[in-house]
Amino acid sequence: MLALNAASRGPLLTDPTLSEADLAAILERAGLSLAPDQVSALLPGASIMQKLIEQVRAPLPREAEPAVMFKADQGDD
């Protein structure tokens, strides 16, 4: 299923099955009017970006969280 932007009801870059037509629609909404050969040249890069977006949105394991310790100063001043 195609991911849709709520504001414009168009495809998002996060869709895992992005086609040239979808990428052309995304670029057009962004105000870029590119030739079909330019869109097809951008498609591999868009695919790489999709994978990066998936990695960023994936939840981190508990071990990835930093260990934080706080010790209040118990000394008398």
C-alpha distances in whole Angstrom, upper triangle without the diagonal:
4,6,9,13,15,18,17,13,12,10,11,13,11,8,9,8,10,12,16,15,12,15,18,16,16,20,21,20,22,25,25,26,25,26,24,26,25,22,21,24,22,19,20,21,18,16,19,19,15,17,20,17,16,20,21,19,19,22,26,28,31,33,32,33,37,40,41,45,47,51,53,56,59,62,64,65
4,6,10,12,15,14,10,9,6,8,10,9,6,8,7,8,10,13,12,9,12,15,13,13,16,17,16,18,21,21,22,22,23,21,23,22,19,19,21,19,16,18,19,15,15,18,16,13,16,18,16,15,19,20,18,19,22,26,28,31,33,31,33,36,39,41,44,46,50,52,55,58,61,63,64
4,7,9,12,12,9,8,6,6,8,7,5,9,9,10,12,15,14,10,12,15,13,12,16,17,15,17,20,21,22,22,24,22,24,23,19,20,22,19,17,19,19,15,15,17,15,12,15,16,14,13,17,17,15,17,20,23,26,29,31,29,30,33,36,38,41,43,47,49,52,55,58,60,60
4,6,9,8,5,5,5,6,9,9,8,12,12,12,14,16,14,11,13,15,12,11,14,15,13,15,18,19,20,22,24,22,25,23,20,21,23,20,18,21,20,16,17,19,17,15,18,19,16,16,20,19,17,19,22,25,29,31,33,31,32,35,38,39,43,44,48,49,53,55,58,60,61
4,6,6,5,5,6,6,10,10,11,14,15,14,16,17,16,12,13,15,12,10,13,14,11,13,16,18,19,21,24,23,25,23,20,22,24,20,19,22,20,17,18,20,17,15,18,19,15,17,20,19,17,20,22,25,29,31,33,31,31,34,37,38,41,43,46,48,51,54,56,59,58
4,6,5,8,10,10,13,13,14,17,18,17,20,21,19,16,17,18,15,13,17,17,13,15,18,20,22,24,27,26,29,27,24,26,27,24,23,25,24,20,22,24,21,19,22,22,18,19,22,21,19,22,23,27,30,32,35,32,32,35,38,39,42,43,47,48,51,54,56,58,58
4,6,8,11,11,14,15,16,20,21,19,21,21,19,16,17,18,14,13,16,15,11,13,16,18,20,23,26,25,28,26,23,26,27,24,23,26,25,21,23,25,22,20,24,23,20,21,25,23,21,24,26,29,33,35,37,34,34,37,40,40,43,44,48,49,52,55,57,59,59
4,5,9,10,13,15,15,19,19,17,18,18,16,13,14,15,11,10,13,12,9,11,13,16,17,20,22,22,25,23,20,23,25,22,21,24,23,20,22,24,21,20,23,23,20,22,25,24,22,25,28,31,34,37,39,36,36,39,42,43,46,47,51,52,55,58,60,62,62
4,7,9,13,14,13,17,17,15,16,17,15,12,14,15,11,11,14,13,11,14,16,18,19,21,23,22,25,24,20,23,25,22,21,24,23,19,21,23,21,19,22,23,20,21,24,23,21,24,27,30,33,36,38,36,36,39,42,43,46,47,51,52,56,58,61,63,63
4,7,10,12,11,14,14,12,13,14,11,8,10,11,7,7,11,11,8,11,14,15,16,17,20,19,21,20,17,19,21,18,17,20,20,16,17,20,18,16,20,21,18,19,23,22,21,23,26,29,33,35,37,35,36,38,42,43,46,48,51,53,56,59,61,64,63
4,7,8,7,11,10,8,10,11,10,6,8,10,7,7,10,11,10,12,15,15,16,17,19,18,20,19,15,17,19,16,14,17,17,13,14,17,15,13,16,17,15,16,20,19,18,20,24,27,30,33,35,32,33,36,40,41,44,46,50,51,55,57,60,62,62
4,5,6,10,10,9,11,13,12,8,9,11,9,7,10,12,11,11,15,15,17,18,20,19,21,19,15,17,18,15,13,16,15,11,12,14,12,10,13,14,11,13,16,16,15,17,20,23,27,30,31,29,30,33,36,37,41,43,46,48,51,54,57,59,59
4,5,8,9,7,10,12,12,9,8,11,10,8,10,13,12,12,15,15,17,17,19,18,19,17,14,15,16,12,11,12,11,7,9,11,8,6,10,11,9,11,14,14,13,16,19,22,25,28,30,27,28,31,34,36,40,41,45,47,50,53,56,58,58
4,6,9,8,12,14,15,11,11,14,14,11,14,17,15,15,19,19,21,20,22,21,22,20,17,17,18,15,13,14,13,9,9,11,8,6,9,10,7,8,11,11,10,13,16,19,22,25,27,24,26,28,32,33,37,39,43,45,48,51,54,56,56
4,6,6,9,12,13,9,10,14,13,11,14,17,16,17,20,20,21,21,22,20,21,20,16,17,18,15,13,14,14,10,10,12,11,7,10,12,10,10,14,14,13,15,18,21,24,27,29,27,28,31,35,37,40,42,46,48,51,54,57,59,60
4,6,9,13,14,11,12,15,15,14,17,19,19,20,23,22,23,22,23,21,21,20,17,16,18,15,12,12,13,10,8,11,10,7,8,11,10,9,13,14,14,14,18,21,23,27,28,26,28,31,35,37,40,43,46,49,52,55,57,60,61
4,6,10,11,9,10,14,14,14,16,18,19,20,22,21,22,20,21,18,19,19,15,14,16,15,11,12,14,11,9,12,13,10,11,15,14,13,16,18,17,18,22,24,27,30,32,30,32,35,38,40,44,46,50,52,56,58,61,64,64
4,7,8,6,7,10,11,10,12,15,15,16,19,17,18,17,17,15,16,15,12,11,14,11,8,10,11,8,8,11,11,9,12,14,13,14,17,18,18,19,23,26,28,32,33,31,33,36,39,41,45,47,51,53,56,59,61,64,64
4,5,5,6,9,10,11,12,14,15,17,19,17,17,15,15,12,13,14,10,9,12,11,8,10,12,10,10,13,14,12,15,17,17,17,21,22,22,23,27,29,32,36,37,34,36,39,43,45,48,51,54,56,59,62,65,68,68
4,5,5,6,9,10,10,12,14,15,16,14,13,12,11,8,10,10,7,6,10,9,7,10,12,10,11,14,15,14,17,19,19,20,23,24,24,26,29,32,35,38,39,37,38,41,45,46,50,52,56,58,61,64,67,69,69
4,5,5,6,9,10,10,12,14,15,14,13,12,12,9,12,12,9,9,13,12,10,14,15,13,14,17,17,16,19,21,20,21,24,25,25,27,31,33,36,40,41,38,40,43,46,48,52,54,57,59,62,65,68,70,70
4,5,5,6,9,10,11,13,14,13,13,13,14,12,14,14,10,11,14,12,10,13,14,11,12,15,15,13,17,18,17,18,21,22,21,24,27,30,33,36,38,35,37,39,43,44,48,50,54,56,59,62,64,67,67
4,5,5,6,8,10,11,13,11,11,10,12,10,12,11,7,9,11,8,7,11,11,8,10,13,12,12,15,17,16,17,20,21,21,23,27,29,32,36,37,34,35,38,42,43,47,49,52,54,57,60,63,65,65
4,5,5,6,9,10,11,9,8,8,9,8,11,9,6,9,11,10,9,13,13,11,14,16,15,15,19,20,19,21,24,24,24,27,30,33,36,39,40,37,39,41,45,46,50,52,55,57,60,63,66,68,67
4,5,5,6,9,10,9,9,10,12,11,14,13,10,13,15,13,12,16,16,13,15,18,17,16,20,21,19,21,24,24,23,26,30,32,36,39,40,37,38,41,45,46,49,51,55,56,59,62,65,67,67
4,5,5,6,9,9,10,11,14,13,15,13,10,13,15,12,12,15,14,11,13,16,14,13,17,18,16,18,21,21,20,23,27,29,33,36,37,34,35,37,41,42,46,47,51,53,55,59,61,63,63
4,5,5,6,5,7,8,11,11,13,11,8,12,13,10,11,14,13,11,14,16,14,15,19,19,18,20,23,22,23,26,29,31,35,37,39,35,37,39,42,43,47,49,52,54,56,60,62,64,64
4,5,5,5,6,8,11,12,15,13,10,14,15,13,14,18,17,15,18,20,18,18,22,22,21,23,26,25,25,29,32,34,38,41,42,39,40,42,45,46,50,51,55,56,59,62,64,67,66
4,5,7,9,12,15,15,18,16,14,17,18,16,16,19,18,15,18,20,18,18,22,22,20,22,25,24,24,27,30,32,36,39,40,37,38,40,43,44,48,49,53,54,56,60,62,64,63
4,6,9,11,15,16,18,15,13,17,17,14,16,19,17,14,18,19,16,17,21,20,18,21,24,23,23,26,29,31,35,37,39,35,36,38,42,42,46,47,50,52,54,58,60,62,61
4,6,10,13,15,17,15,14,17,18,16,17,20,19,17,20,22,19,20,24,24,22,25,27,26,26,30,33,35,39,41,42,39,40,41,45,46,49,50,54,55,57,61,63,65,64
4,6,10,12,14,11,10,14,14,12,15,18,16,15,18,20,18,19,23,23,22,25,27,26,27,30,33,35,39,41,42,39,40,42,45,46,50,51,55,56,58,62,64,66,65
4,7,9,12,10,9,13,14,13,15,18,17,16,20,22,20,21,25,25,24,27,29,29,29,32,36,38,41,44,45,42,43,45,49,49,53,54,58,60,62,65,67,70,69
4,6,8,6,6,10,11,10,12,16,15,15,18,20,19,20,23,24,24,26,28,28,29,32,35,37,41,44,44,41,43,45,48,49,53,55,58,60,62,66,68,70,69
4,5,5,6,9,10,11,13,16,16,16,19,21,21,22,25,26,26,28,30,31,31,34,38,39,43,46,47,43,45,47,51,52,56,58,61,63,66,69,71,73,73
4,5,5,6,9,10,11,14,15,15,17,19,20,20,23,25,25,26,29,30,30,33,36,38,41,45,45,42,44,47,50,52,56,58,61,63,66,69,71,74,73
4,5,5,6,9,10,12,14,14,16,18,19,20,23,24,25,27,29,30,31,33,36,38,41,44,45,42,44,46,50,51,55,57,61,63,65,69,71,73,73
4,5,5,6,9,11,12,12,15,16,17,18,21,22,22,25,27,27,28,31,34,36,39,42,43,40,41,43,47,49,52,54,58,60,62,66,68,70,70
4,5,5,6,10,10,10,12,15,15,16,18,20,20,22,24,25,26,28,32,33,37,40,40,38,39,41,45,47,51,53,56,58,61,64,66,69,68
4,5,5,8,10,10,11,14,15,16,18,19,20,22,24,25,26,28,32,33,36,40,40,37,40,42,45,47,51,53,57,59,62,65,67,70,70
4,6,7,8,10,11,13,14,16,17,19,20,22,23,24,26,28,31,33,36,39,39,36,38,40,44,46,50,52,56,58,60,63,66,68,68
4,6,5,6,9,10,11,12,15,15,16,19,20,21,22,25,28,30,33,36,36,33,35,37,41,43,46,49,52,54,57,60,62,65,65
4,5,5,6,9,10,10,13,14,15,17,19,20,21,23,26,28,31,35,35,32,34,37,40,42,46,48,52,54,57,60,62,65,65
4,5,5,6,9,10,11,13,14,16,17,19,20,22,25,27,29,33,33,30,33,35,38,41,44,47,50,53,55,59,61,64,64
4,5,5,6,9,10,11,12,14,15,17,18,20,24,25,28,31,31,28,30,32,36,38,42,44,48,50,52,56,58,61,60
4,5,5,6,9,10,10,12,14,15,16,18,22,24,27,30,31,28,30,32,36,37,41,43,47,49,52,55,57,60,60
4,5,5,7,9,10,11,13,15,16,17,21,22,25,29,29,26,29,31,35,37,41,43,47,49,52,55,57,60,60
4,5,5,6,9,10,11,13,14,16,19,20,23,26,27,24,26,28,32,34,38,40,44,47,49,52,55,58,58
4,5,5,6,9,10,10,12,14,18,19,22,25,26,23,25,27,31,33,36,39,42,44,47,50,53,55,55
4,5,5,6,9,10,11,12,16,18,21,24,25,23,25,27,31,33,36,39,43,45,48,51,53,56,56
4,5,5,6,9,10,11,14,16,18,22,22,20,22,25,29,31,35,37,41,43,46,49,52,55,55
4,5,5,6,9,10,13,14,17,21,21,18,20,22,26,28,32,34,38,40,43,46,49,52,52
4,5,5,6,9,12,14,17,20,21,18,20,22,26,28,32,34,38,40,43,46,48,51,51
4,6,5,6,10,12,15,18,20,17,19,22,25,28,31,34,37,40,43,46,48,51,52
4,6,5,9,10,12,16,16,14,16,19,22,25,28,31,35,37,40,43,46,49,49
4,6,8,9,13,15,16,13,15,17,21,23,26,29,33,35,38,41,43,46,46
4,6,9,12,15,17,14,15,18,22,23,27,29,33,35,38,41,44,47,47
4,6,9,13,14,12,14,17,20,23,26,29,32,35,38,41,44,46,47
4,7,9,12,10,11,15,17,20,23,26,29,32,35,37,40,43,44
4,6,8,6,8,11,14,17,20,23,27,29,32,35,38,41,42
4,5,6,8,11,13,16,19,22,26,29,32,34,37,40,42
4,5,6,9,10,13,16,19,22,25,28,31,34,37,38
4,5,8,9,12,15,19,22,25,28,30,33,36,38
4,6,9,12,16,19,22,25,28,31,33,37,38
4,6,9,12,15,19,22,25,27,30,33,34
4,6,10,13,16,19,22,25,27,30,31
4,7,10,13,17,19,22,24,28,29
4,7,10,13,16,19,21,25,26
4,7,10,13,15,18,21,23
4,6,9,12,15,18,19
4,6,8,11,15,16
4,6,9,12,13
4,6,9,10
4,7,9
4,6
4
